[in-house]
Amino acid sequence: MKVAWSATHSEFLLSDGYYFSGLHRELLKRGIVVEEVGDFEKLFQYDVVIFNYPEDPFDEKEKMIIKKALESGKKKIIFASHFRNKDEVSEICNGVTKDYGIYVLPEGVKEKEFYLEEDPFIITTDQIFLYSEGVKEIVFPYAAPIEIRDRVEVVLKGRSTSFTDSNGTSPVLIAQKSFDSGSKLIVCGSCIFWDNFSLFKLDNLQFVVNLISL
């Protein structure tokens, strides 16, 4: 399997070893080759495409390329956002994903009981509905809640003790839209559940491997 980590929209890059050395190393151990790709059209030559914290908006031509990849090729495209629309990343992701029934809210998610490092934004959850093989609980820090419609599946939710800035409870944290072509669009409310801080906590590593490779 080959994975393209986008370097086309000022994303957090895989080559930043301080944050992502663990992810790169662990995926390679499992035969998953991840390459940074700076040419937008070349991204879709790969099985999986990851946009991790994109800070530059997608133009109409790029949206059409994504649409074609989802509708005609068997691709997995993953967007990873962040809480409270930092750097307008949630809105940039929404510029693509809202057309498929997935909308990242400009809010944060906290936990009343289940969190790490004495920080209620570093939430943990066991509400894992897809990609859950070998996974019981993960940490999902500094997340934005997600609204879904149009037959979108829930991958991950917060526990009943989690809440959003607008007092919603048990928010959707990762959502997935499946296509007749076999493609999948996955939107994550956090971009740091697979960094070096989170990856080796709880069952994050297995979850991330599943999310990318299954």
LUMSESE-349762 format. One record per residue: x, y, z of N, C-alpha, C, O in turn; residue number from 1. Coordinates in steps of 0.05 Angstrom, whole numbers, m for minus. Layout:
REM LUMSESE-349762
    nxx    nyy    nzz   caxx   cayy   cazz    cxx    cyy    czz    oxx    oyy    ozz vogu
      X      Y      Z      X      Y      Z      X      Y      Z      X      Y      Z  NUM
...
END
This chain:
REM LUMSESE-349762
    nxx    nyy    nzz   caxx   cayy   cazz    cxx    cyy    czz    oxx    oyy    ozz vogu
     17    m24      0      0      0      0     17     25      0     37     26     14    1
     10     45    m16     24     70    m17      6     93     m9    m17     95    m18    2
     16    110      8      1    132     20     14    158     12     38    161     15    3
     m2    177      3      8    204     m3      1    222     20    m22    225     27    4
     21    234     32     17    255     53     20    281     39     42    289     31    5
     m2    296     37     m1    320     20     17    342     32     17    347     56    6
     32    354     14     47    378     20     39    400      1     55    417     m8    7
     13    400     m7      3    418    m27    m12    442    m16    m17    462    m30    8
    m20    440     10    m37    461     22    m26    470     49    m42    475     68    9
      0    472     51     13    481     76      5    464    100      0    474    122   10
      4    438     96     m3    420    117     20    416    138     43    424    132   11
     13    405    161     34    394    179     46    370    165     32    352    156   12
     72    370    162     85    351    144     96    326    159    104    328    182   13
     95    304    145    105    279    157    135    281    162    145    268    181   14
    149    297    146    178    299    150    186    315    175    210    316    181   15
    167    327    188    172    340    214    175    318    235    155    310    248   16
    200    308    239    205    285    256    196    290    285    190    270    298   17
    196    314    294    188    320    322    160    310    327    153    301    349   18
    143    313    306    114    305    310    108    278    298     91    263    310   19
    120    270    276    110    247    261    130    225    256    125    208    239   20
    153    226    269    173    205    264    162    177    272    167    157    258   21
    147    176    293    135    150    302    116    139    282    116    115    276   22
     98    156    271     79    147    251     93    136    226     86    115    216   23
    112    151    216    126    142    192    140    116    197    138     98    180   24
    153    113    220    168     88    226    149     64    229    155     43    218   25
    127     68    244    110     46    250     94     36    225     89     13    221   26
     87     55    208     74     47    183     93     32    164     85     12    152   27
    118     41    163    137     28    146    142     m1    155    146    m19    139   28
    143     m5    182    146    m32    193    125    m51    183    129    m75    180   29
    101    m40    177     78    m56    169     75    m56    138     54    m64    128   30
     95    m47    124     94    m47     95     78    m25     83     70    m27     59   31
     72     m5     98     56     18     88     76     41     82     87     52    100   32
     79     47     57     98     67     48     84     94     47     65     97     32   33
     94    113     62     82    140     61    102    160     49    125    161     58   34
     93    175     30    110    194     17     97    222     17     73    224     13   35
    113    242     23    104    270     20    102    276    m10    120    271    m25   36
     80    288    m18     75    294    m46     67    324    m48     48    332    m36   37
     82    339    m65     76    367    m68     62    374    m93     55    398    m97   38
     56    355   m110     41    359   m135     13    349   m131      9    325   m126   39
     m7    366   m133    m35    359   m125    m45    335   m142    m56    316   m131   40
    m41    336   m168    m52    315   m185    m38    289   m180    m51    268   m183   41
    m13    289   m172      1    264   m167     m8    250   m141     m4    226   m138   42
    m21    265   m124    m32    253    m99    m49    229   m105    m49    209    m91   43
    m64    231   m127    m85    211   m132    m75    187   m147    m91    171   m157   44
    m49    186   m150    m36    161   m160    m32    141   m137    m24    119   m141   45
    m37    150   m112    m33    134    m88    m60    122    m79    m81    131    m86   46
    m58    101    m63    m82     88    m52    m97    105    m32   m121    106    m31   47
    m81    119    m15    m92    135      6    m80    163      4    m56    166     m2   48
    m96    183      8    m87    211      7    m94    224     34   m117    223     43   49
    m74    237     47    m79    249     73    m74    279     71    m52    288     63   50
    m94    295     79    m91    324     83    m92    330    113   m113    331    125   51
    m68    333    124    m66    336    153    m63    366    161    m41    377    159   52
    m85    379    169    m84    407    176    m78    425    152    m58    440    153   53
    m94    423    131    m89    440    108    m95    470    115   m117    476    124   54
    m77    487    109    m80    516    116    m86    533     91    m92    557     94   55
    m85    522     67    m92    537     43   m118    525     31   m120    501     29   56
   m137    542     23   m162    533     12   m158    517    m14   m138    520    m28   57
   m177    500    m19   m178    484    m44   m193    499    m65   m215    509    m60   58
   m182    501    m89   m196    515   m110   m215    496   m124   m216    472   m119   59
   m231    507   m143   m252    491   m155   m241    468   m172   m252    446   m172   60
   m218    472   m185   m206    450   m200   m197    428   m181   m202    404   m188   61
   m186    434   m159   m177    414   m140   m201    399   m128   m200    374   m125   62
   m223    413   m123   m247    399   m113   m258    380   m134   m267    358   m127   63
   m256    387   m159   m266    369   m180   m248    344   m182   m257    322   m188   64
   m222    348   m179   m203    325   m179   m210    306   m156   m210    282   m160   65
   m215    317   m133   m222    301   m110   m249    286   m115   m251    262   m110   66
   m268    300   m126   m294    288   m133   m291    265   m152   m302    243   m148   67
   m275    269   m173   m270    248   m192   m257    224   m179   m264    201   m185   68
   m237    229   m162   m223    207   m148   m242    191   m131   m241    166   m130   69
   m260    205   m117   m279    191    m99   m300    175   m115   m308    153   m107   70
   m309    186   m138   m331    174   m152   m322    153   m173   m338    135   m180   71
   m297    154   m181   m289    135   m202   m265    118   m195   m260     98   m209   72
   m250    125   m174   m227    108   m167   m231     97   m139   m247    108   m123   73
   m218     75   m133   m221     64   m106   m200     76    m88   m178     65    m84   74
   m206    100    m78   m187    116    m62   m198    120    m34   m222    119    m29   75
   m179    124    m15   m186    133     12   m174    161     15   m149    164     13   76
   m190    180     21   m181    208     25   m187    216     53   m211    215     61   77
   m167    225     68   m170    231     96   m163    261    100   m142    270     93   78
   m182    275    113   m177    302    122   m175    302    152   m192    290    166   79
   m155    316    163   m152    319    192   m153    349    200   m136    364    190   80
   m172    356    217   m176    383    224   m166    388    253   m148    374    263   81
   m177    409    266   m167    416    293   m190    432    307   m209    440    294   82
   m187    435    333   m209    447    348   m212    478    343   m192    491    336   83
   m236    487    345   m242    516    344   m233    531    319   m226    554    320   84
   m232    516    297   m225    528    271   m199    543    272   m196    564    260   85
   m179    532    286   m152    545    287   m141    547    259   m142    528    243   86
   m130    570    252   m119    576    226   m139    572    203   m132    568    180   87
   m165    572    211   m187    568    192   m186    541    178   m197    537    157   88
   m173    522    191   m170    495    179   m196    481    177   m201    467    157   89
   m214    484    197   m240    470    195   m255    480    171   m267    464    156   90
   m255    506    167   m270    517    144   m257    509    117   m271    505     97   91
   m231    507    117   m217    498     93   m225    469     87   m230    462     63   92
   m225    452    107   m234    424    103   m264    424     94   m271    409     75   93
   m280    440    107   m309    441    100   m313    450     71   m333    442     58   94
   m295    465     60   m297    474     32   m298    450     13   m309    452     m9   95
   m288    428     22   m289    403      6   m310    384     17   m327    374      2   96
   m310    380     43   m326    358     55   m355    363     59   m371    344     60   97
   m363    389     60   m392    395     65   m409    384     42   m433    378     46   98
   m398    383     18   m414    373     m5   m420    343     m2   m437    333    m17   99
   m407    330     16   m411    301     20   m424    295     47   m424    272     57  100
   m435    316     60   m450    311     84   m434    311    110   m443    301    130  101
   m410    322    109   m392    323    132   m384    352    137   m372    365    120  102
   m389    362    161   m383    390    168   m370    392    195   m381    383    215  103
   m345    403    195   m330    406    220   m339    432    233   m336    453    221  104
   m348    430    258   m358    454    272   m334    470    283   m314    458    290  105
   m337    496    285   m316    513    296   m316    514    327   m317    535    339  106
   m315    490    338   m317    487    367   m296    468    377   m281    456    362  107
   m294    466    404   m277    446    416   m293    425    431   m317    428    435  108
   m279    404    439   m292    382    454   m276    378    480   m252    375    479  109
   m291    377    502   m278    372    528   m290    347    540   m311    337    531  110
   m277    337    561   m287    313    576   m290    321    606   m273    335    617  111
   m311    311    618   m316    315    647   m299    296    663   m290    302    685  112
   m294    271    653   m282    251    669   m257    237    656   m238    232    670  113
   m259    232    630   m239    215    617   m220    232    600   m225    237    577  114
   m198    240    612   m178    256    598   m151    251    610   m148    240    632  115
   m130    260    595   m102    255    603    m88    282    610    m98    303    602  116
    m66    280    623    m48    302    628    m62    325    643    m53    348    641  117
    m83    319    658    m98    339    672   m109    361    654   m113    384    662  118
   m114    354    629   m124    372    609   m150    361    597   m149    341    583  119
   m173    374    602   m198    363    593   m202    363    562   m221    351    552  120
   m184    377    548   m184    376    518   m170    351    508   m175    344    485  121
   m154    338    524   m140    313    515   m158    290    523   m153    275    541  122
   m180    287    507   m201    268    515   m193    240    507   m177    236    488  123
   m205    221    520   m203    193    512   m232    183    506   m251    194    517  124
   m233    163    489   m260    152    483   m258    122    476   m238    113    465  125
   m279    108    482   m281     80    474   m305     76    455   m313     53    450  126
   m314     98    444   m337     96    426   m327     95    397   m328    114    382  127
   m317     71    390   m304     66    365   m321     47    348   m325     24    356  128
   m332     56    326   m351     41    311   m341     28    286   m352      8    276  129
   m320     39    275   m306     28    251   m276     28    256   m266     43    272  130
   m262     11    242   m233      8    245   m225      1    274   m205     10    284  131
   m242    m15    286   m239    m21    315   m225    m47    321   m223    m54    345  132
   m216    m62    301   m203    m87    307   m178    m83    324   m160    m69    316  133
   m178    m96    347   m155    m93    366   m154    m67    380   m134    m60    393  134
   m176    m52    380   m177    m25    392   m199    m23    412   m222    m29    406  135
   m192    m15    436   m212    m12    457   m216     18    466   m238     26    472  136
   m195     33    465   m196     61    474   m174     77    462   m151     67    459  137
   m180    101    454   m159    118    442   m160    146    455   m180    154    467  138
   m138    161    452   m137    189    460   m141    205    434   m130    199    413  139
   m157    227    437   m164    243    413   m163    273    422   m183    284    427  140
   m139    284    422   m135    311    434   m145    334    416   m145    333    392  141
   m154    355    430   m160    380    417   m176    377    392   m169    385    370  142
   m199    364    396   m217    357    374   m239    377    369   m247    392    387  143
   m248    378    344   m272    392    336   m294    372    333   m290    350    323  144
   m319    379    340   m342    362    334   m349    363    305   m344    383    291  145
   m363    342    296   m370    340    267   m400    336    265   m412    319    279  146
   m413    350    246   m441    345    239   m442    328    214   m425    331    196  147
   m461    310    214   m462    291    191   m491    289    181   m510    294    195  148
   m494    282    154   m519    277    142   m514    260    117   m492    252    112  149
   m536    253    103   m534    239     77   m518    213     79   m499    209     64  150
   m527    196     97   m516    168     99   m486    168    105   m472    150     95  151
   m478    187    120   m450    187    130   m448    169    154   m465    169    172  152
   m426    153    156   m422    135    178   m406    148    200   m389    165    195  153
   m411    140    225   m396    149    248   m373    129    252   m377    105    255  154
   m348    139    252   m325    123    258   m319    124    288   m313    104    301  155
   m320    148    299   m312    153    327   m330    175    339   m336    195    326  156
   m338    170    364   m353    190    379   m340    194    406   m325    178    416  157
   m347    217    419   m340    221    447   m358    204    465   m379    196    457  158
   m348    200    489   m365    186    509   m388    205    517   m389    228    509  159
   m407    194    533   m429    210    542   m421    232    560   m437    251    564  160
   m397    231    571   m387    252    589   m372    274    574   m361    292    586  161
   m370    272    547   m356    292    532   m377    313    523   m401    307    520  162
   m367    337    518   m386    359    511   m371    380    493   m347    383    495  163
   m387    393    477   m376    413    459   m379    441    471   m392    444    492  164
   m368    461    457   m370    488    467   m399    498    468   m406    515    484  165
   m416    487    451   m445    494    451   m462    475    468   m486    474    465  166
   m448    458    484   m461    440    503   m474    416    490   m492    403    502  167
   m466    409    465   m474    383    455   m458    361    469   m436    366    478  168
   m470    337    470   m457    315    484   m451    293    465   m464    289    444  169
   m430    277    472   m422    254    456   m420    260    426   m433    247    410  170
   m404    281    419   m403    289    391   m389    269    373   m372    253    382  171
   m396    270    348   m381    255    327   m353    267    325   m350    292    323  172
   m332    250    325   m305    259    323   m291    252    297   m274    266    287  173
   m299    229    285   m290    221    259   m314    210    243   m330    195    254  174
   m317    219    218   m339    210    202   m328    200    175   m307    207    166  175
   m345    183    162   m336    170    137   m359    169    117   m382    161    124  176
   m354    177     93   m373    174     71   m362    153     52   m340    156     42  177
   m378    133     46   m371    112     27   m384    116      0   m406    127     m1  178
   m370    109    m21   m379    113    m48   m382     86    m63   m370     67    m56  179
   m400     86    m83   m404     62    m98   m379     52   m111   m376     28   m116  180
   m360     70   m117   m335     62   m129   m317     46   m111   m297     34   m120  181
   m323     46    m85   m306     34    m65   m289     54    m50   m275     48    m31  182
   m290     80    m59   m275    101    m46   m288    108    m19   m311    102    m13  183
   m271    120     m2   m280    130     24   m268    157     30   m245    162     25  184
   m285    175     39   m277    201     49   m279    201     79   m301    197     90  185
   m257    205     93   m256    205    122   m248    233    132   m229    244    122  186
   m263    243    151   m258    269    163   m254    266    193   m271    256    207  187
   m231    275    203   m224    273    231   m224    300    244   m214    320    233  188
   m236    302    267   m238    327    282   m212    335    296   m211    357    307  189
   m192    318    296   m166    323    307   m145    316    287   m148    298    271  190
   m122    331    288   m100    325    271    m76    315    287    m54    310    276  191
    m80    311    313    m57    303    330    m62    277    346    m48    271    365  192
    m81    261    336    m85    235    348    m64    215    338    m62    193    348  193
    m49    223    317    m29    205    305     m1    217    307     17    207    293  194
      2    238    323     29    249    326     44    235    348     33    216    360  195
     69    243    353     86    228    373     75    229    401     81    212    417  196
     60    250    408     48    251    434     26    230    438     26    217    459  197
     10    226    418    m14    209    421    m10    180    411    m22    161    422  198
      8    176    391      8    151    377     13    127    394      2    105    389  199
     29    129    415     36    106    431     21    105    457     28     91    476  200
     m1    121    459    m18    120    482    m43    103    476    m52    103    453  201
    m52     89    496    m76     72    494    m74     55    468    m53     42    464  202
    m94     54    452    m94     38    427    m92     55    402   m101     46    380  203
    m80     78    404    m79     96    381    m64     84    357    m73     87    334  204
    m42     71    362    m26     60    340    m42     41    324    m43     43    299  205
    m55     22    337    m71      2    322    m94     16    307   m101      8    285  206
   m107     35    320   m129     49    307   m120     64    282   m133     63    261  207
    m97     77    284    m86     92    261    m79     73    238    m85     78    215  208
    m66     51    245    m60     31    225    m85     21    211    m86     19    186  209
   m105     15    227   m131      6    215   m143     28    197   m151     22    175  210
   m143     52    207   m156     74    192   m143     78    165   m157     84    145  211
   m117     76    164   m103     81    139   m104     56    120   m107     59     96  212
   m102     32    132    m97      9    115   m121     m9    110   m120    m24     90  213
   m142     m7    125   m165    m26    121   m185    m14    101   m206    m27     96  214
END
